[in-house]
Amino acid sequence: MTGSTTPSGQSPSPQHPNPTSVVRLGIPGGPEVTHRDVAANGARFHIAELGDGPLVLLLHGFPQFWWTWRHQLAALADAGFRAVAMDLRGVGGSDRTPRGYDPAGLALDITGVIRSLGEPDAALVGHDLGGYLAWTAAAMRPKLVRRLAVSSMPHPRRWRSAMLGDVRQSRAGSYIWGFQRPWVPERQLTADDGALVGRLLHDWTGPRLLDDEAVAAYRRAMCIPSTAHCSVEPYRWLVRSLARPDGIQFYRRMKRPVRVPTLHLHGSLDPVMRTRSAAGSGQYVEAPYRWRLFDGLGHFPHEEDPVAFSTELINWLKDPEPDR
């Protein structure tokens, strides 16, 4: 099943955008990226690639797709890395499958893409949900993860304790509770050509708002058939599994410490994931761990101040001995 069809096999209607034209974008004013599809974990994933060198795999969050990393792709390629940004399952140009949206399954998508790219390992860089999955992949498949960089997302066990035990964090993440309703979130996300996506991006950003071109791109991508449903399914699993055996087993597996150098990035004004919630994730890392707080930035530091973010990331990637 390809990314141009819905889980029920229906083709996009004329009123909805075609995934290829919406997703296979270029970098404004930047070098030309290579778009292609790779097979992994029983599905097909769209990737955008630039540069040669050690692999750095970039994982987007909600409500975005690979294009959120356009600035970092160019910066990493210039710094001597093979930069690859993938669309997660169900988003952008990747397959929209009926199942497979639990974090363990999504993490195996990521490690499967590393293998499909012919690399022995990768430095994983994840934001928001992509960060959650990066934490998970590093714990589940440590031999495939060379380094780990996470932005705007605590370790999964830290996320769970904050959402359940901190009233302020639970309120900040109220959209996740809202995603538990059937059908309603999907309709809200696609109504008025994705207007809600634009409002979320505005509300979650600090003073340096995303430009109109970026907001429009994310709105269009959310309106690709079945994307809204696939985008909220991981969050439904995270909540509905809390008391189920599969969820209990997953969080038990996440007790396994991360044993690769880890860079943890966060915006001081992030209204979605409080700094207090993200801080403390280092207790799950038995390796050099570096915490970096960006003053005056919100939930999307890699887009709000791409130069500062890319500089921090590249300096850390090139540091042969990052200290704790």
C-alpha positions as CSV (number, residue, x, y, z in Angstrom):
1,M,0.0,0.0,0.0
2,T,1.6,3.3,-1.0
3,G,1.5,6.7,0.5
4,S,-0.9,7.9,-2.2
5,T,-3.7,5.8,-0.9
6,T,-5.8,5.7,2.3
7,P,-5.8,2.7,4.6
8,S,-9.0,1.6,2.9
9,G,-7.3,1.8,-0.5
10,Q,-9.1,4.9,-1.8
11,S,-7.2,7.3,-4.0
12,P,-6.9,11.0,-3.1
13,S,-9.9,13.0,-4.2
14,P,-9.4,16.1,-6.4
15,Q,-10.0,18.3,-3.4
16,H,-7.0,16.8,-1.6
17,P,-3.4,17.3,-2.4
18,N,-1.2,14.6,-4.0
19,P,1.5,13.4,-1.6
20,T,4.3,13.6,-4.2
21,S,3.7,17.3,-5.1
22,V,3.2,18.3,-1.5
23,V,6.0,16.4,0.2
24,R,8.9,16.4,-2.3
25,L,9.9,20.0,-1.7
26,G,13.2,21.6,-2.0
27,I,15.2,23.8,0.4
28,P,14.5,27.4,-0.3
29,G,17.7,29.0,-1.6
30,G,19.6,25.9,-0.7
31,P,21.2,22.9,-2.4
32,E,19.1,20.3,-4.2
33,V,18.0,17.3,-2.0
34,T,17.6,13.8,-3.3
35,H,14.1,12.3,-2.7
36,R,13.6,8.5,-2.8
37,D,11.7,5.7,-1.1
38,V,13.2,2.9,1.0
39,A,11.7,-0.3,2.3
40,A,11.8,-1.1,6.0
41,N,9.8,-3.0,8.6
42,G,7.2,-4.0,6.0
43,A,6.5,-0.5,4.7
44,R,7.8,2.1,2.4
45,F,9.3,5.3,3.7
46,H,10.1,8.6,1.9
47,I,13.4,10.2,2.7
48,A,15.2,13.4,1.7
49,E,18.9,13.1,1.5
50,L,21.9,15.5,1.2
51,G,25.6,15.1,1.6
52,D,28.2,12.3,2.2
53,G,29.8,11.1,5.3
54,P,28.6,9.5,8.6
55,L,24.9,9.1,8.6
56,V,22.7,11.5,10.6
57,L,19.0,10.4,10.5
58,L,16.5,13.2,11.3
59,L,13.1,12.4,12.8
60,H,10.2,15.0,12.7
61,G,7.5,15.5,15.2
62,F,3.8,16.5,15.1
63,P,2.3,18.3,13.1
64,Q,5.1,18.3,10.6
65,F,7.0,16.1,8.1
66,W,10.6,15.8,6.9
67,W,10.7,19.4,5.7
68,T,11.0,20.7,9.2
69,W,14.7,19.7,9.0
70,R,15.5,21.6,5.8
71,H,17.9,24.0,7.5
72,Q,19.7,21.1,9.3
73,L,20.0,19.0,6.2
74,A,22.0,21.7,4.4
75,A,24.1,22.5,7.5
76,L,24.9,18.9,8.2
77,A,25.9,18.2,4.6
78,D,28.2,21.2,4.6
79,A,29.8,19.9,7.8
80,G,30.6,16.5,6.2
81,F,27.7,14.3,7.1
82,R,25.2,12.2,5.2
83,A,22.0,13.9,6.3
84,V,18.8,12.0,5.8
85,A,15.3,13.2,7.0
86,M,12.6,10.6,6.9
87,D,8.8,10.8,7.0
88,L,7.5,8.7,9.8
89,R,4.9,6.0,9.1
90,G,1.6,7.5,8.0
91,V,3.0,11.0,7.3
92,G,4.3,12.9,4.3
93,G,5.3,10.5,1.5
94,S,5.6,7.4,3.6
95,D,3.1,4.5,3.7
96,R,-0.2,4.9,5.6
97,T,-0.7,1.5,7.0
98,P,-3.7,0.3,9.1
99,R,-1.4,-0.7,12.0
100,G,2.1,-0.2,13.4
101,Y,1.8,3.1,15.3
102,D,3.0,1.9,18.7
103,P,6.4,3.4,19.7
104,A,8.2,0.0,19.5
105,G,7.0,-0.6,16.0
106,L,7.8,3.0,14.9
107,A,11.3,2.7,16.4
108,L,11.8,-0.5,14.3
109,D,10.8,1.6,11.2
110,I,13.7,3.9,12.1
111,T,16.3,1.2,12.6
112,G,15.0,-0.6,9.5
113,V,15.6,2.6,7.5
114,I,19.2,2.7,8.8
115,R,19.8,-0.8,7.5
116,S,18.1,0.0,4.2
117,L,20.5,2.9,3.7
118,G,23.4,0.5,3.9
119,E,24.8,2.0,7.0
120,P,26.1,0.2,10.1
121,D,24.7,2.8,12.4
122,A,23.4,6.4,12.6
123,A,23.3,9.5,14.8
124,L,19.6,9.9,15.5
125,V,18.2,13.4,15.8
126,G,14.6,13.6,16.9
127,H,12.1,16.3,17.7
128,D,8.8,16.0,19.6
129,L,7.4,12.6,18.7
130,G,10.5,11.9,16.6
131,G,12.5,12.5,19.8
132,Y,10.3,10.0,21.7
133,L,11.0,7.4,19.0
134,A,14.7,8.3,19.0
135,W,14.9,7.6,22.7
136,T,13.1,4.3,22.1
137,A,15.3,3.2,19.2
138,A,18.5,3.9,21.2
139,A,17.2,1.7,24.0
140,M,15.9,-1.1,21.8
141,R,18.6,-1.3,19.1
142,P,21.8,0.3,20.7
143,K,24.1,-1.2,18.1
144,L,22.4,0.8,15.4
145,V,22.5,4.1,17.2
146,R,25.9,5.9,17.3
147,R,24.7,9.0,19.0
148,L,21.4,10.5,20.1
149,A,20.1,14.0,20.0
150,V,16.6,14.8,21.2
151,S,14.7,18.1,21.1
152,S,11.6,19.1,22.9
153,M,10.9,15.6,24.4
154,P,11.9,13.9,27.6
155,H,12.7,10.2,27.9
156,P,9.6,8.1,27.5
157,R,9.5,7.1,31.2
158,R,10.0,10.8,32.2
159,W,7.2,11.7,29.8
160,R,4.9,9.2,31.4
161,S,5.6,10.4,34.9
162,A,5.2,14.0,34.0
163,M,1.9,13.6,32.1
164,L,0.4,11.5,35.0
165,G,2.0,13.2,38.0
166,D,2.3,16.9,37.0
167,V,-0.9,18.8,36.7
168,R,0.8,21.6,34.8
169,Q,2.4,19.2,32.3
170,S,-0.9,17.4,31.9
171,R,-2.6,20.7,31.1
172,A,0.2,21.7,28.7
173,G,-0.2,18.4,26.8
174,S,-4.0,18.6,26.8
175,Y,-4.1,18.2,23.0
176,I,-2.9,14.6,23.6
177,W,-5.9,13.9,25.8
178,G,-8.1,15.4,23.1
179,F,-6.7,13.0,20.6
180,Q,-8.3,10.1,22.4
181,R,-11.7,10.9,20.9
182,P,-12.7,8.9,17.8
183,W,-12.8,10.8,14.5
184,V,-13.1,14.3,15.9
185,P,-9.4,15.1,16.0
186,E,-9.0,14.0,12.4
187,R,-11.8,16.3,11.3
188,Q,-10.5,19.2,13.3
189,L,-7.0,18.9,11.8
190,T,-8.1,18.9,8.2
191,A,-11.0,21.4,8.5
192,D,-10.5,24.7,6.6
193,D,-7.4,23.4,4.8
194,G,-5.6,22.5,8.0
195,A,-6.3,25.8,9.8
196,L,-5.8,24.1,13.2
197,V,-2.3,23.1,12.2
198,G,-1.5,26.7,11.6
199,R,-2.9,27.7,15.0
200,L,-1.0,25.0,16.8
201,L,2.3,26.0,15.2
202,H,1.6,29.7,16.2
203,D,0.7,28.8,19.7
204,W,3.6,26.5,20.3
205,T,6.3,28.8,18.9
206,G,8.2,31.4,20.8
207,P,8.6,35.0,19.6
208,R,10.3,33.9,16.4
209,L,7.3,32.7,14.6
210,L,7.6,30.2,11.7
211,D,7.3,31.9,8.3
212,D,4.1,31.7,6.2
213,E,5.7,29.3,3.7
214,A,6.5,26.8,6.4
215,V,3.0,27.0,8.0
216,A,1.4,26.6,4.6
217,A,3.5,23.5,3.8
218,Y,2.5,21.8,7.1
219,R,-1.1,22.6,6.5
220,R,-1.1,21.1,3.1
221,A,0.7,18.0,4.3
222,M,-1.8,17.3,7.0
223,C,-4.6,17.4,4.4
224,I,-3.2,14.5,2.5
225,P,-5.8,11.7,2.9
226,S,-5.4,9.6,6.1
227,T,-2.4,11.7,7.4
228,A,-4.4,13.2,10.2
229,H,-5.6,9.8,11.4
230,C,-2.1,8.3,11.2
231,S,-0.6,11.4,13.0
232,V,-2.8,11.0,16.1
233,E,-2.6,7.2,16.3
234,P,0.7,7.1,18.1
235,Y,-0.7,9.5,20.8
236,R,-3.8,7.3,21.2
237,W,-1.5,4.3,21.9
238,L,0.5,6.3,24.4
239,V,-2.5,7.1,26.5
240,R,-4.7,4.0,25.9
241,S,-1.8,1.6,26.7
242,L,-0.9,3.1,30.0
243,A,-2.9,0.4,31.9
244,R,-2.7,-2.3,29.3
245,P,-0.1,-5.1,29.3
246,D,1.5,-3.9,26.1
247,G,2.0,-0.5,27.6
248,I,3.3,-1.7,30.9
249,Q,5.7,-4.0,29.1
250,F,6.9,-1.1,26.9
251,Y,7.7,1.2,29.8
252,R,9.4,-1.7,31.6
253,R,11.6,-2.1,28.5
254,M,12.4,1.6,28.6
255,K,14.1,1.1,32.0
256,R,17.0,-0.2,29.9
257,P,19.5,2.7,29.9
258,V,20.7,4.6,26.9
259,R,24.4,3.9,26.5
260,V,25.4,6.3,23.7
261,P,26.4,10.0,24.0
262,T,23.2,12.0,24.2
263,L,22.5,15.7,23.5
264,H,19.2,17.0,24.9
265,L,18.0,20.3,23.5
266,H,15.0,22.3,24.7
267,G,13.4,25.7,24.3
268,S,13.0,27.7,27.5
269,L,9.6,29.0,26.3
270,D,8.2,25.6,25.2
271,P,4.5,25.7,26.1
272,V,3.9,22.0,25.2
273,M,6.7,20.2,27.0
274,R,7.7,22.1,30.1
275,T,11.4,22.5,30.8
276,R,10.9,20.8,34.2
277,S,9.3,17.8,32.5
278,A,12.2,17.4,30.0
279,A,15.0,18.0,32.5
280,G,16.0,14.9,34.5
281,S,16.0,12.6,31.5
282,G,19.7,12.2,32.0
283,Q,19.0,9.6,34.7
284,Y,18.2,7.2,31.9
285,V,21.5,7.7,30.2
286,E,24.6,5.8,31.1
287,A,26.9,7.7,28.8
288,P,28.0,11.3,28.3
289,Y,24.8,13.5,28.5
290,R,24.7,17.1,27.6
291,W,21.7,19.4,28.3
292,R,21.3,22.6,26.3
293,L,18.5,25.1,27.0
294,F,17.8,27.7,24.3
295,D,16.6,30.9,25.9
296,G,13.6,32.6,24.2
297,L,12.7,29.7,22.0
298,G,9.5,27.6,22.0
299,H,8.7,24.1,20.9
300,F,10.5,24.2,17.5
301,P,14.0,25.4,18.3
302,H,15.4,23.9,15.1
303,E,13.2,26.2,13.0
304,E,12.9,29.2,15.3
305,D,16.7,29.6,15.4
306,P,18.1,27.1,12.9
307,V,21.7,28.6,13.0
308,A,22.0,28.2,16.8
309,F,20.4,24.8,16.8
310,S,22.6,23.5,13.9
311,T,25.7,24.9,15.4
312,E,25.1,23.2,18.7
313,L,24.2,19.9,17.0
314,I,27.2,19.9,14.6
315,N,29.7,20.9,17.3
316,W,28.5,18.1,19.5
317,L,28.5,15.5,16.6
318,K,32.1,16.5,15.8
319,D,33.2,16.4,19.5
320,P,35.1,13.1,19.9
321,E,34.6,13.1,23.6
322,P,31.4,14.9,24.6
323,D,31.5,15.4,28.4
324,R,28.7,14.7,30.8
